[in-house]
């Protein structure tokens, strides 16, 4: 595959920017993302084979790599990561300090608990990689033009007269190059180039350091690369000495307002005072470096995104404008694989890997403000070598989005976390306990019983939960119903006041969105989707509701206009009846009903729906009435024992019910039937739906085979003690057959519970018989635990509770 009619425009030289001073680590170990791991593997394989094709070496040396664990929590993290990496085909070996010393004799090992060794990882020469890639591109017809600056892009309206697509680029000299696709791969300049046409790319440069010692005769250039995150450093032989690279815990932003356009091979004056403590700690891992003399203490810019994920994909603002930037200091390591991903995306119109965690459309315009970028990058660079605790939230650039209930929830002792920029109440501390986490861990934390109490309150009584961060849209117009029906797997254009759960698919039958559509009137619909997919859902709707411009349909983002307060639990109906004059009985207000009701002085859209597996209601309240409604709910709920519950309870409650969450346990590589949501498909409705043919074909195959090769299923650990989070490997009869995509703790079920994606071995299929036979285990860190799996929810499989 590939395109030959390609022009690469470089404002200076192709090795300029951050490429020329990159460290060149070629490390496949370390990620719990299958996409990230496969991208790294592809890059390594490409750089290893490129010389045979181009005749130019990439400098790849498989000298090995060792990740050092000198703290118990890091040992726990790397054992979890290594289990997942082995499933992905990486030969990770856990070795002791003696073996570390043997492989890197100058390394101090007195505090080392273990090393995680990948024998065939290593390093490359970034300049050589770039030149070899460039030659290969030229060999396939690509034209590379250096020393030319692009001043902007051209665009035109599409057939719908609403959306725009890119049509070319304008050079600084005024010349225009027409192009069907434009890819912004401008590195640390990507944000300000994107701003020229309104594309949101919130990457920000920060100071990035490494030190190179004078020549040290005892150094063997074939020693492995070492990463020692506890000491903020990576270490490898370099030029006869040792390179000591740094990812300090608290970074410094660089040129927040604008990256100089001429800073192509520049260096930044090092801040010795700020960096001295980090350098001292880093060099302590190889004590000989402290007496060797310093050849170079380098500081150069490196750009980072707000969540430390890449910024890639088609921009939501401008069709056919793609972004490949924000690679967070692993541009060489991931460059080959990212390039492959983008080629598939552009040529085929869709990515062939899970991109839910890296798609450029997850970012919002407010994240490009100077203060946000300058504040957040101080934390994100430091996150590279922090221990990646499962529940740790970002701490900087907080408070930018708060629901109307925020102050009231804070008064209830809420612990808040970052939820797509919103302040989300995660759990509530009892009186006298501060809602502060001073030290995270991989085990049960001090707030575990608070979480359990909230969970049980929903199962046994009634809870209040703020979910104002959910993405909310109005779709209106005389053609709104048929247009939405074409996008949705289910029939959403039936009776008014009905809520329909459905998915949006692409033409290959793969997932694009998971949402509810409520028909309010014949020409007015209310769409609710998860917070993380806000702009993805919005963009998909804008580009697919009315592609030829012939329909009368309009999309409006109303997320900020409505607060969302969820009232859930067996006593929720009793509470609602105290609040409104509307008859809330099961006969008058059945499951999946949505109507406007009166609460006090307010008109509220009340949806009888649940994401927690209990009788419940979601109140969508105009923000100006939100506090009034909250006060009425709290007052009426007191005699019923109303409990404030946070998002930890949401996670555990929904996981016991095996409810899905697109972007966490489902992604764009999954089909409707693989994730167990075939029940949402209406194959008979007029006009069908996007992706129907692919779903029907797989449905027929499923019937023929008695199941599918791949299925998302629920998994419960039979031991009550261990905790699952993500990436734990699942075994059947001793063979790896899957991994946990998302997990929580099932306080009702009595153990860690998650959603696992299982791929049956050999010619078998995943069905009830397959899941109930054989020996099933899940690997958590370095230990395997018995578990059971099910296609159906283990909690209330017949839905009696939600329909009560």
N, C-alpha and C positions, 0 to 999 in steps of 0.2 A: 504494500500500500504506500501511498505518498503522493504529494503534489510536486510538480517540477516548476511550475510558473510561480516562483516565490522570490521575493526580494527582501533581503535583510539590510536594514538601515542602521548604521552605528554612528553616534555623534562624535566618537573619537576613534579608538581602536577596539577590536572585539575582546581584548583581554582587560579593558579598562574597567573602572567602577570598583567593584569589590573582588573581581575574579583574580587579579594579579597578586593580591596579598592573601588569598584563601589558604588554609592549612592543608587542604587536600585529603582529609580523612575519608577513608572508604570503609564505612562501618555499617553492617546490616543489622547488628544487635540493637535492641533498645526500645522498640515501639510495640504498643498493644493494638495498633491499627494494621489490619491486613493490607490496606491500600498503601500505607507508608512503607511497610515492610517489602511489599512486592516492588514498589518504586525503587527502593534501595537495591534490591537484588538485581533488577533490570539494569540499573546504572552500572553496577559492578561488572555484570556480564558483558555489557556493551563496551566499557572501557578496557576490559581484558581482551576483547576480540577486535577492537577497532584498528589496531595496527595492521592486522592481516588484510584489511580492506583498503586502508588509506596509505599504508607505508609509513605513517607517522606514529611514533610511540606516545602513549598517554602517561608513561611513567608509572604504570600500575605495579605495585610491589605487594604481593600477598604475605606480608611479614607477620600477620596476626594482630589480634586486638584483645585487650583485657579490660573489662569493667571491674573496678575495685569496689568492694563493699566493706566499709570499715565501721558501720553502724548497724544494729539489729534491724532497724526499719528499712534501710537500703538493702540488706540481705533479703528481707521479705519481698521488697519490690522486684529485685532482679530475679528471684526465683519464680515469681509470677510471670515476669516478662520472658524469661528463658523458656518456660514451658510453652508459652504461646509461640515464641519464635521457632522452637523445634517443630511445632505443628506446621509452621510455614516453610519448613525445609532448611532451616539454618542449624548447623551443627554446633550448638552451644554446649560447652563443657564447664561444669563447676569445678574449679581447682582450688587447692589450698595455698596458704602463703608460701610454702616451700617451693611449690611449682611456679608461683609468680616470681619468686626470687631467682629461680633457675632461668626463666625466660627473659627477665630484665634484671640483671645482677645488681645494678645501682639503686633499685627501688627499695625503699624502707618498707618493711612488711610486719613490723611488730604489732600493729593494730589491725591488720587485715583479717577479716573473718572468712572471706572467700573472694575469688576472682571468677569472672565469667568470660571464658576464653573462646574466641572464634578463630580457628587456625588460618582460614583463608581470607579473612578480612585484611585490611592494610591501609595503603595510602596511594595517592596519585599525584602527579604534577599538574596543578590546575591550568597553567598556561599551555602545557603540552596537550591536555585533554581538549582545551578550546580550539587549538590549531588543528588537531586531528578531526574533531567534529566539523570544523569549517571546511576542511579539505573534502571530507566525505560529502558534505552538503553540495559543494561546488561540483563534485563528480556526478551528482544526481540532478544537476541543472539549476541549483540555487545561485542567484546573483547576490554577492555581498558587497555593499558599498560602505566604506568607512569615511569618517570626517564629513558627515552630512547630518544636519540637525533638522528634525521634524517639528514644525510649529503648531500643527493641529491636524484634525481629520475633517473629511467632508461626509455629509450624510443626507438622507432624503426620507420622506415619509413613505411608509409601506401602504399596501392597498387599503388597510383599514383607516388610514388618515389619522391614526392616533399614535402608533408606534413608529419609531425611526430605525433605520439600519445604516450602518457605515458604508461608504462608497469609495473611500480612498484616503490618502494622506496628503498634506500640504507641506512642502519643504520650506525651509527658512528663506530660500532664494525665490520663493513664489511659485515654483513648479509644483504640479499636482501629479500624483501617481494614482491611477484608478485601481481599486482593489475590491474583491468580493469579501475578503476577510482582512481584518487588521488585528495583530496580536501585540499588546503592550507588554513587552518583557524588558522594561527600562530599569529594573532593579530599584535602587533607592530613589530614582527619579520617577517611578511609576505613578505615585500619587499625584504629583503636580502636573504630569502630562495628562493623566486621566481627568483632572479638574478642567482642562481646556474644553472638554465636551460633556462635563457633568457626570463622569463615571466615578463611582465611589471606590477608592483603594486606600485604606487607612494604614499603610505601612509607614514606619518612622525609623530613621537612622539613629544609631546609638554608637558611642565609642566602644571599640572592640580591640582587645589587647593580646599581644603575645610577646614573649621574651625569647631571645636566642643567645645561648652562652657562647663564649669562646670555645675553640677546639678543645676537646677532652679525649686524649689518646685511648682511654679505656672504653670509649663508646663504640659499640658495634652497630653499623648502620642498618643491620637486619633485625635489630630488636623490635618487638611489637609496639604498636600504639597502645598507650595506657590512658584510660579515663579515670579520674579520681574526683567524682562530683563533690564529695564531702569537703574537699580542699579546693573546689572551684576550678579544677584544671584538667587539661589533657596534656600528655607528654609524649614526645617521640624524638628519635634522632633527627638531627638537621645539620647539614654542612659540617660534619665532624664534631658538633657539639650536641646540645639538647635544646629542643623547642619546648617552652612552657607556655601553653595557651590558657587563656582565662575567660571564664564566664562568671564574673563577680556577682554576689548576691544582690547588690543594689547598683544599677547601672547609671549612666549619664546620657541623656538625650543629646543629639548633635544637630544643630541647624533646623530647629523645629519649623521655622517660618518658611524656609526655602533651601533646598539643596543647591549649592552653586553649580551651574551647568558646566563649568570648566573644571570641576574637581574630579578629574578622571584617573589620575595616577597620584593623587595627593595623599599626604599624611597629616595626622592631627598631632599637635604638641601633646605628649603624654602628661597626664596629671599624676605625678609621682606621689604627692601627698595623699590623694584619695586611694591610689592603687597599692601603695606600699604594704599594707596589712594583707591584702589578697596575694600579692606576689610572694611575700614571706611564707604564707601558709602553703601556697602551691609548691614552692621550691623545697619545702620540708619533706615532700614525698621522695625526692631524689636529693639527699643532703649534699652530694658532691657538686651540685649546681651552684651552691651558695659560695663556693670558693673558686669557681672556674672563671669568673669574669663575665661581663655582659657585652656581647657583641652588638646587640640591637634590642631596644625596647620599643616595640612598634605599636602605634595606635592608628587605626583606620576605621572608617564607618562601615557598619553592617546594619541592614534594616530588618525590622521585626513587625509582625502583625499583632493586633490586640489580644488574640487568643493563642498565639504561637503555632497557628496552622497556616499552610500556604494560602495565597490568594490567587486562585486559578479559575478559569472557566469563562463563559460568556456573560458579559455584563448585563444586568437587568435594565440598564438605562438605554442601551444601544445595541440592537441585534447585529450579530456577526462581529462585534468588537470583543475580542477575547483578551484575557489578562493572564499573564504567567509571571508572577512576582511574589514578594513577601515570603521568600524561602527560609528565612530565619536562620541564617548562617550555615545552612546545609545545602546550598545551591549546587555545589559540585557533586555532593553525595546523592542528591535526588534529581539532578538535572536531566540525566538520560531517561529515567523513568517518567518524569513529568513531561518531557518532550514527547515520549511515546503516547502518554495519556492524552495530551492536547491534540496530537495528530489524529487519533481515533475520534475525539470529540468533534473536531472541525470537519473531518471528512465524512463521518457517519451521522453527524447531527446530534449525537448523544455520547456520553462517556461510557466506557465498558468496565469501569471500576467504581467502587463506592466513593462518591465525592461529596457526600453530605457534610463532612467535616472540613472540607477545604474549598467548597464552591464560593466564588466571589460574591454571590448573591446573599450570603449570610450576614454581610456587613451593612451597617446603616450610615447615612450621611453624617450624623452627629459625631461618629467616631473619627471623622477626618479633621475635627477642630484642633487647632494647635495645642490647646491646654489638655485635651483628652489624649492626644498622641504623646505629647511630652511627658505626661504623668504616667501613662500606662507602660511605655517602653522601659521605664526604669525598673518595672517589675518583670516584664516579659523576658528580657535578656537573662535576668537572674533565675527565672523559672527553668531554664535549660538544665541546670545542674542541681536544682532543688529536688528533694524527695517528692515524688508525684503522688501524694496521698489522695485516696479516692474521693473524699468529700471536701477537699480544700478549694475554696472559692477565690477568685481574684480579689485583691484588696485595694488596688488603686483605681482612680477614675470612677469612683462609686457615687451613687446618689443622683445620677443624671435623670433617671426615670423612676418615679414613685407613684404608686396608686393612691387614690384619695384616702385609703384606709391606713396608710403607712404609720402616721403618728399614733393612731389608736392601737395598732398591732405592736408597735414599740413599747407602748404603755403596758401591754400584756406580757412583756418580757420576751419578745420574739428575737431569735437569732436570724439575721438576714444574710442571704447569699445573692450573688450576681446571677440573675436569670435573664439572659439576653439583654443586659443593661438595666433591667428592672431590679428593684430591691424586693426579693421574694422571701417571705417568712418561711424559714426552713424547719424550725422547731421552736417550742416555747419552754423556757425555764420556769420552774416553780418560784413562788415568792422567796426572796432571800438568796437566790442563786443568780449570778450574773450570766447572761447569755453570751459568753465569750469562750472561744476555743484557744487556749494558750499553746497546746501541743496536740497536733493531730496524730493519728495512729492508724494501723491496718486492722486493729481489732475493735472490740466494742468500746465506745468512748463513754464519758461520764453522762452524756445526754441520752444514751440508749434507752433507759427506763422512761424518760420524758417522751421520747418517740413512741415507745410501746403503749404508753397511756393514751396518746392521741389516736393511735391505730385502733386500739380496743374501743375507744369512745365512739368511733365511726361504726364499728361492727355491732356495738351494743346499745348506743344511745343516739346522740346527734352532735355533729361538729359544724363549725364555720371555717371556711377556707378561702383565702383571697387568691384568685387566679386571674387578676386583671391583665396580666402579661400576655394572655392568649391572643393570637392574631384574629382580628374580627373584620369582616368585610360585608358591605351591602352590595348586592347585585340587583339592579333595577332596570325596568323597561318592559315594553310589551313582548319582547322576545327573550326575556331573561330566563324563563323556564326551559324552553327548548335548547337554548344555548348552554345552560348549566347541565342539562340532561346529557348533552353530547360529551361533555367532559367527564361526567360522573358514572361510575360503574352501576350504581343503583338508580332507581327511578326517583328523582328528587322533585318532579313536577306533578305530584299527585294532589292529595287534599291539602287545603290550607291549614295552617297551625300544626303541621307535622314536621318532626325532626327526622332526617335520614342520615344514617352513617354510611359513608362511601369512600372510595378512593378515586384519585385521578391517575391515569396511566398514560404512557406514551404509546406510539404506534407499534412498538415491539412488545407491548403488554407489561412493561416494567413500571415500577412504582414511581410516581412523581409527587403525590400528596396523599395525606390521610386526614380526613376532616368530616365535619357534620354540616349539612345544608338544611336550613329551616325555611320552609315556605310560609311566609307571613301573609301575603296576599297573592293574587294572580300575577302581579308584576313586581313583587318585592321579596327578596330572599336574603337570609342572614347566614353567612359562611364563617365557621370557626375552625381554626387550624392551630397547630402547635407554635409556640413562640419562636423556636429555632428556624422554622421554615417560612417566616413572615414574608420576606421579599421573594422567596422562591414561589410561593403560592400566588402572590400578587402578580409576579411576572408571567407565570404560566397562564393565569386567568386572562391577563391583558392580551397575550399573544394568541390565545386559542378560543376565547369566547366568541370573537367576531372577526376571524382572520381576513375575510374579504370586504369587511366594512358595510355589508348589506343589512345587518340586523340592528334593531333598536334595543341596545343593552349597554349598561354603564356599571362600572366597578368603582366603589368608594372604600377607601381604608378608613374604618371607624374605630380602630383599636384604642386610640387615645380618648375617644368620646364616651366609651362605656366602661365602667368598672364591672368586674365580675366577682360575685360573691356566691360561693357554693355552699348549700345547706344539705348535708348528707348524713344518712344513718336511719335506723329503724324508726326513730322518733321524729324524723324530718317532716313527715306529713302533719303530725300534731302541731309542730312549731309553725309550719306554713299556714295552717288553718287559724292560728291565733293572730297571724299578721294580716290576713286579707279576708275580704268578704266573698271572694271567689270560692266556689265549691271545689275543694282539693281532694275529694274522694276518688278512689280508684276508678269508679264508674264514670265520673264526670271529668277526671283529669288523668287519663291512662298514660302509661309509659310512652315516651316519644311525643308528648304533647307540648306545644309551646304557644303561650298566649300572653297578651298584655294584661297584667293584673294590677290592682291597687294595693300599695303598702303605704299606710300613712298618707302623706301628701303627694306621694310619688306614683308615677306610672312605670311599671317594671316589666320587662320581657322575661317571663318565667318559663324555663325549659325543664321539663321532667326528663332528665337524662343523668347518667352517672359515668364516671371514669374510675370509681372506687369499688364498684361491685355491691352497692347497697341502694335501697330506696333513696332517691335524692333529687335535688333541684339545683339548677344553675340560674342565678339571678343576674341579668344584664341590665345594669342601672345607669342611666345618664349621669355623668360625673357630678353634675351640680346637685343631684339628689343622693349621692352615694353615702355620705356621712349620716344623713337623716335615716336612710334605710338600715344602715349598719346599727345605729342606735336602737331602732325599733326591734331588730333581730336579737340583739344582745339582751335587751330588756325582756322580751317575750320568752327568750330561751333560758333565762336563769332558772325558773322553776323546773325546767326539763333537764337541767344539768348540762347545758350547752358548753362545749369545749372548743377552744381555738386550736386548730390543727394546722401543721405546716407541710411543706413539700416532701419531707422525709416520709410522713404518713401517706401522702399521695403516692409515692414510689412503691412503698410496701403493699399498700392496698390494691393498687392496680396490678402489681406483679402477681399477687395471689390469685387474681382473676384472669391473669394472662392477657390483659389488655395491651395492645401494641402502641408503640410510639415511633413514628417515622423520624429518622435521623439518629435514633439510638439503637433500636433493635430491628428496624427495617430500613432499607436503603434503595437507591435507584437501580441496583442490580437484581433486586428481588421481583418475583412475579406474584400476582394476586393469590394464586393457589399455593405457592410455596410458603407464604406467610400465614396461610390458614384463613384468608378472608374471602374465599370464594362465595360465601353466603351473601356478600354485598352485591354480587353481579346479577343484574336483571337482563337476561339474554333475549327477552321477548319485547322489551319496550321499543316504541317506534324510534327509528334512527340509530339504534344501537349506542355505542360509546367508543371513544378513542381506545384502541388496543383490543377491541372485542375479538377480532379474528385470532389473535395470538392466544388469548385466554381460552377460547373455544378449542383451539388445537391442543393446548396443554390439558384441558379438561378431558378431552377424548383420550389422550394418552394416559392420563391418570386412571380412567375407568378401565382401560385395556390392561394396564400393568398392576392394578390394584393398589396404586400409590405412586408417589413421586420419589425420585432419587434424593432430592433436597427438601427439607421441611423445617420450619420454625416451630419448636415445641416447648412446652413448659417443663422445667426441671426443678426438683426439690431435693435438697441434701438431707439424708436421713439422720445425720448427726446434727444435733442442735447447736453446736458450738461454733463451727467455722463461719466466716463471712465471705460472700461472693460479691464481686463488683463488675468485672468485665474482663473478657479474655481468658477465663479459666477453661482448660481443655477437657473435653468429654471423651470417655473411653467406653467402648463396647467390646467385651471379651478381650480386653487388653490392647485393642487397636484404637488409635485416634480417629474419631468420626465427627468431631465438631467442636464448637466452643461457645461460651456464654457471650451473648451480645449485650445483655443488660441484666442487672440483678439487684435484689434488695434482700431484706430479711422478712420472712413471713411470720409475723407474731401470732397469727391464728393457725397457720399450718405447722408451726413449730420448727422452722429451720430456714436456712438461706434458700431463696427461690429465685429463679431466673428464666429467661427465654434463651434457648440454645438453638443454634442453627446446625442441623445434623445432615451429613451427607452419607448415605448408606454405602457400605463397602461392597465391592464386587458388583454383581448384577441384582442386588437386593433393592427394595424400595422401603421408604419410611411409612409404616402404617401401624395400627394398633398392635398387631402380632409382633412386629419388629421391635417395638418399644417395650413390650412386656415380656420378651424373652432375652436371654443372654445376661451377662453380668455387666451392669452399668456403674461407672465411677466418674467422678469429676476431680481433676487435679487442682488443688488450691495451694499455691506456693510449691512445696516439695512433697506434698502428701496427697494421696488419693482417698476419696471418701465415697461410700456407697450412695447411690441416688436413684430416684425413680423419675420416669418421664411420661408425659401424657400429651395427646393431641388436643384434649379438652381441658378446660379450666379445672383445677383441683378444688377450687372454692366455688360453691354454688353453680355446678355445671349446667343445671336446668334453668337458671335465671329466675328462680322463684322469689328471691329476695328483692331484686330490682323491679320486679313486676307486681310486688305485693300491693 
